[in-house]
Amino acid sequence: MSSYQLPIWAWPTVLMTVCALAVWRGRDDERLASAGFLAGWAMTLVVFRARSEETQWAVLAIDVLLLGLFIWIALRSPRFWPLMVAALQALAVAVALAKALDPRITGWAYLTASLVFQYLALLTIGYGAITAPRRYAEIEEVPADIPGATRR
């Protein structure tokens, strides 16, 4: 049985593409979220220990900080995509905590689940950046003084 592994250039390519989309089409929320991912990736490159089967607490701390950023963006944003990104990051943190609590979880399962959640979160930020001009125009058209109106 052969295993498939993404090429080493896949993550940086997707990340840089989403960051470029956020700068080009996104607003503050999209730019901040993509910059958070970029900073998290850079910090993870510094602290990650390859071929280690034990819990990497420094990587988990970075993921928790990133979760805090995404929750903060979700709480203040008028859009829905930050909720999805925060939920996906919460799942990535939950997988890391599960790995810490149960040593029977293999490194392959942990890394695969984390990568799936990270790619989905990044693609969600990309979606937010692509649709930002239209969505923010719609939000600005709705008067805020309508009785019973909410931010969403």
Secondary structure, 3 states (H helix, E strand, C coil): CCCCCCCCCHHHHHHHHHHHHHHHHCCHHHHHHHHHHHHHHHHHHHHCCCCCCCCCHHHHHHHHHHHHHHHHHHHHCCCCHHHHHHHHHHHHHHHHHHHHHCCCCCHHHHHHHHHHHHHHHHHHHHHHHHHHHHHHHHHHHCCCCCCCCCCC
